[in-house]
């Protein structure tokens, strides 16, 4: 049986990833919100000096964090509703630009890199406002609440004017930068990026065999990061596990951390999606 060529495999990877994202977006959109609510609950209870309980939200936060430590930020790359929205918005914008024969506007890499620290400030502000009890009293400013309401077909957005404005601005940012929200503003992205990621199932490259001066994987990466070399434990917490680097590498040097899995990354992607699905069903998300 003839093996599909590289171009065909790339198309298959793109479509499979899009289908996985769409299914999670439609049927399990609450995973992000549940983990985020877990963060808010912890800081709210700490501020109130109240006993912490392992609520459903805290359980979702803990389990997704453990999943991320072991398997990388696959949740962000494939299952997060906000991340999938960002990919869809950017793809639509690029498609429209191509139809109009105009070059898509993209934010400068250096600017985005500097803006990445903003998500840590967002997380800190949320933590402080929850700790002081301010967050629960402030209503209508959260773009996450607005997004959840719209996804649930609840269009009664009276009192959420600021939240709507912020969501619109985020969507605009998504047009001009791939994974804009994830890299710049996402508080859960800040949490996940701070977690230590084990190298066993993360993406690595056989650096010594790379073409001289080749930076194809870094240029195509939504986070614009360089992959670690074989045997390295220096795995970046900003990798979304989208696997775009695998398809772009001219030498096919990029593989999962376990060398024996080289060439099986596609099936491992499916396996991680199924494991995450089982986790979400177990958590009742």
C-alpha positions as CSV (number, residue, x, y, z in Angstrom):
1,X,0.0,0.0,0.0
2,X,1.4,3.4,-1.1
3,X,2.2,5.7,1.8
4,X,0.7,9.3,1.6
5,X,3.2,12.0,0.7
6,X,4.2,14.8,3.1
7,X,1.7,17.3,1.6
8,X,-1.2,14.8,2.0
9,X,-0.1,14.0,5.6
10,X,0.0,17.7,6.4
11,X,-3.6,18.1,5.2
12,X,-4.7,15.1,7.2
13,X,-3.1,16.5,10.4
14,X,-4.7,19.9,9.8
15,X,-8.1,18.4,9.3
16,X,-7.9,15.9,12.2
17,X,-6.8,18.7,14.6
18,X,-9.6,20.9,13.3
19,X,-12.2,18.1,13.9
20,X,-10.9,17.5,17.4
21,X,-11.0,21.2,18.2
22,X,-14.5,21.5,16.8
23,X,-15.8,18.5,18.8
24,X,-14.4,19.8,22.1
25,X,-15.6,23.3,21.3
26,X,-19.2,22.1,20.7
27,X,-19.5,19.5,23.3
28,X,-17.0,20.1,26.1
29,X,-16.6,23.9,26.2
30,X,-16.7,24.1,30.0
31,X,-13.3,22.5,30.7
32,X,-11.5,25.8,30.5
33,X,-14.1,27.6,32.7
34,X,-14.1,24.8,35.3
35,X,-10.3,25.0,35.7
36,X,-10.4,28.8,35.8
37,X,-13.1,28.7,38.4
38,X,-10.9,26.4,40.4
39,X,-8.2,29.0,40.5
40,X,-10.6,31.7,41.6
41,X,-12.1,29.5,44.3
42,X,-8.7,28.7,45.8
43,X,-7.7,32.4,46.1
44,X,-11.2,33.4,47.3
45,X,-11.1,30.8,50.1
46,X,-7.6,31.8,51.0
47,X,-8.7,35.4,51.3
48,X,-11.7,34.5,53.4
49,X,-9.5,32.2,55.5
50,X,-11.9,29.4,54.9
51,X,-11.2,25.7,54.6
52,X,-10.3,24.6,51.1
53,X,-12.4,21.7,49.7
54,X,-11.8,19.7,46.6
55,X,-14.8,20.9,44.7
56,X,-15.5,19.9,41.1
57,X,-13.7,23.0,39.9
58,X,-10.6,22.3,42.0
59,X,-10.6,18.7,40.8
60,X,-10.7,19.9,37.2
61,X,-7.9,22.3,37.9
62,X,-5.7,19.6,39.6
63,X,-6.4,16.9,37.0
64,X,-5.7,19.3,34.0
65,X,-2.5,20.5,35.6
66,X,-1.3,16.9,36.1
67,X,-2.3,16.0,32.5
68,X,-0.3,19.0,31.3
69,X,2.8,18.1,33.4
70,X,2.8,14.6,31.9
71,X,1.6,15.2,28.3
72,X,2.3,18.9,27.7
73,X,-0.2,21.6,26.9
74,X,-2.3,19.4,24.6
75,X,-5.4,20.8,26.3
76,X,-4.5,24.3,25.2
77,X,-3.7,23.2,21.6
78,X,-6.7,21.0,21.0
79,X,-9.4,21.2,23.6
80,X,-9.6,24.8,25.0
81,X,-12.6,26.6,23.6
82,X,-10.9,30.0,23.7
83,X,-7.8,28.6,21.9
84,X,-10.0,26.9,19.2
85,X,-11.9,30.2,18.8
86,X,-8.6,32.0,18.3
87,X,-7.4,29.5,15.6
88,X,-10.7,29.8,13.8
89,X,-10.7,33.6,13.8
90,X,-7.1,33.8,12.6
91,X,-7.8,31.2,9.8
92,X,-10.9,33.1,8.7
93,X,-9.0,36.4,8.6
94,X,-6.2,34.9,6.6
95,X,-8.7,33.2,4.2
96,X,-10.4,36.6,3.6
97,X,-7.1,38.3,3.0
98,X,-6.2,35.7,0.4
99,X,-9.5,36.1,-1.3
100,X,-9.0,39.9,-1.4
101,X,-5.3,39.3,-2.5
102,X,-4.0,41.2,0.5
103,X,-1.2,40.3,2.9
104,X,-2.6,39.4,6.3
105,X,-1.5,41.8,9.1
106,X,0.6,40.0,11.7
107,X,1.9,41.5,14.9
108,X,5.7,41.7,15.1
109,X,7.2,38.7,16.9
110,X,9.3,40.9,19.2
111,X,6.2,42.8,20.3
112,X,4.3,39.7,21.0
113,X,7.2,38.2,23.0
114,X,7.2,41.3,25.2
115,X,3.5,41.2,25.6
116,X,3.6,37.6,26.9
117,X,4.2,38.8,30.4
118,X,0.8,40.5,30.4
119,X,-0.9,37.1,31.1
120,X,1.0,36.8,34.4
121,X,-0.3,40.3,35.4
122,X,-3.8,39.2,34.5
123,X,-3.5,36.1,36.7
124,X,-2.0,38.2,39.5
125,X,-4.8,40.7,39.3
126,X,-7.5,38.0,39.3
127,X,-5.7,36.3,42.3
128,X,-5.6,39.5,44.3
129,X,-9.2,40.6,43.6
130,X,-10.4,37.1,44.5
131,X,-8.3,37.1,47.7
132,X,-9.7,40.5,48.7
133,X,-13.3,39.6,47.7
134,X,-13.5,42.3,45.0
135,X,-13.8,39.9,42.1
136,X,-17.1,38.4,43.3
137,X,-18.6,41.9,43.7
138,X,-17.5,43.1,40.3
139,X,-20.1,42.1,37.7
140,X,-20.1,42.4,33.9
141,X,-16.5,42.9,33.2
142,X,-15.4,39.3,32.4
143,X,-15.0,38.4,28.8
144,X,-15.0,34.7,29.9
145,X,-18.5,35.1,31.3
146,X,-19.7,36.8,28.1
147,X,-18.1,34.0,26.0
148,X,-19.7,31.3,28.1
149,X,-23.1,33.0,27.8
150,X,-22.9,33.4,24.1
151,X,-21.8,29.8,23.7
152,X,-24.8,28.7,25.7
153,X,-27.0,30.9,23.4
154,X,-27.8,33.3,26.2
155,X,-27.9,36.7,24.6
156,X,-29.2,38.6,27.6
157,X,-26.0,40.6,28.1
158,X,-27.4,43.6,29.9
159,X,-24.8,44.8,32.5
160,X,-22.0,43.0,30.6
161,X,-21.0,46.0,28.4
162,X,-17.4,46.0,29.5
163,X,-17.1,42.3,29.1
164,X,-18.5,42.5,25.6
165,X,-16.0,45.2,24.7
166,X,-13.1,43.2,26.0
167,X,-14.2,40.1,24.2
168,X,-14.5,42.1,20.9
169,X,-11.0,43.5,21.4
170,X,-9.7,40.0,22.1
171,X,-11.3,38.7,18.9
172,X,-9.6,41.5,17.0
173,X,-6.3,40.6,18.5
174,X,-6.9,37.0,17.4
175,X,-7.2,38.2,13.8
176,X,-3.7,39.8,13.8
177,X,-1.8,37.2,15.8
178,X,-2.1,33.4,16.0
179,X,-2.9,32.4,19.6
180,X,-3.1,36.0,20.7
181,X,-5.3,35.3,23.7
182,X,-3.3,32.2,24.8
183,X,0.1,34.0,24.6
184,X,-0.8,37.4,25.9
185,X,-3.9,37.4,28.1
186,X,-5.0,33.9,29.2
187,X,-4.7,33.5,33.0
188,X,-4.9,29.7,32.6
189,X,-2.2,30.0,30.0
190,X,-0.1,31.7,32.7
191,X,-0.8,28.8,35.1
192,X,0.0,26.1,32.5
193,X,3.2,27.8,31.3
194,X,4.6,27.9,34.8
195,X,4.1,24.1,35.3
196,X,7.1,21.8,34.8
197,X,6.6,19.7,31.7
198,X,8.1,16.2,31.6
199,X,10.2,15.6,28.4
200,X,9.0,12.0,27.7
201,X,6.0,12.9,25.5
202,X,7.0,16.5,24.5
203,X,8.3,17.4,21.1
204,X,12.0,17.3,20.5
205,X,14.3,17.5,17.5
206,X,17.5,15.8,16.4
207,X,19.3,19.1,16.3
208,X,22.7,17.9,15.0
209,X,21.1,16.8,11.7
210,X,19.2,20.0,11.1
211,X,20.1,22.0,8.0
212,X,22.4,24.9,8.7
213,X,20.4,28.1,9.4
214,X,17.0,26.4,9.2
215,X,14.5,27.9,11.6
216,X,11.3,26.5,9.9
217,X,10.0,24.9,13.1
218,X,10.4,28.1,15.1
219,X,8.8,30.3,12.4
220,X,5.7,28.1,12.1
221,X,5.3,27.8,15.9
222,X,2.4,29.8,17.3
223,X,4.6,30.5,20.3
224,X,7.7,31.1,18.2
225,X,9.8,28.9,20.5
226,X,12.7,26.7,19.6
227,X,12.3,23.0,20.3
228,X,14.7,21.2,22.8
229,X,17.2,18.8,21.4
230,X,17.1,15.1,22.1
231,X,17.7,14.2,25.7
232,X,17.1,17.7,27.0
233,X,14.7,18.4,29.9
234,X,14.4,22.1,29.0
235,X,10.8,21.8,27.7
236,X,9.1,25.1,27.2
237,X,5.7,25.5,29.0
238,X,4.6,27.7,26.1
239,X,4.4,24.8,23.6
240,X,0.8,24.2,22.7
241,X,1.5,20.7,21.2
242,X,-0.1,21.7,17.9
243,X,2.5,19.7,16.1
244,X,2.8,22.2,13.2
245,X,6.5,22.0,13.5
246,X,6.4,18.2,12.6
247,X,4.7,19.0,9.3
248,X,7.1,21.9,8.4
249,X,10.4,20.2,9.2
250,X,12.1,19.4,5.8
251,X,14.3,16.6,7.4
252,X,11.5,15.0,9.6
253,X,13.7,15.4,12.6
254,X,10.9,16.4,15.0
255,X,9.4,13.7,17.1
256,X,8.0,12.9,20.6
257,X,10.4,12.8,23.5
258,X,10.5,9.0,23.3
259,X,12.6,8.2,20.2
260,X,10.8,4.9,19.7
261,X,7.6,6.9,19.0
262,X,9.2,8.7,16.1
263,X,6.8,8.5,13.1
264,X,3.8,7.7,15.4
265,X,3.1,11.3,16.5
266,X,-0.2,11.3,14.6
267,X,-1.5,8.3,16.5
268,X,-0.2,9.7,19.7
269,X,-2.2,12.8,19.1
270,X,-5.3,10.8,18.8
271,X,-4.4,8.9,22.0
272,X,-3.9,12.1,24.0
273,X,-7.3,13.4,22.7
274,X,-9.0,10.2,23.9
275,X,-7.3,10.3,27.3
276,X,-8.4,13.9,27.7
277,X,-11.9,13.0,26.6
278,X,-12.0,10.3,29.3
279,X,-10.8,12.8,31.9
280,X,-13.4,15.3,30.9
281,X,-16.2,12.7,31.1
282,X,-14.9,11.5,34.4
283,X,-14.9,15.0,35.8
284,X,-18.4,15.5,34.4
285,X,-17.5,18.4,32.2
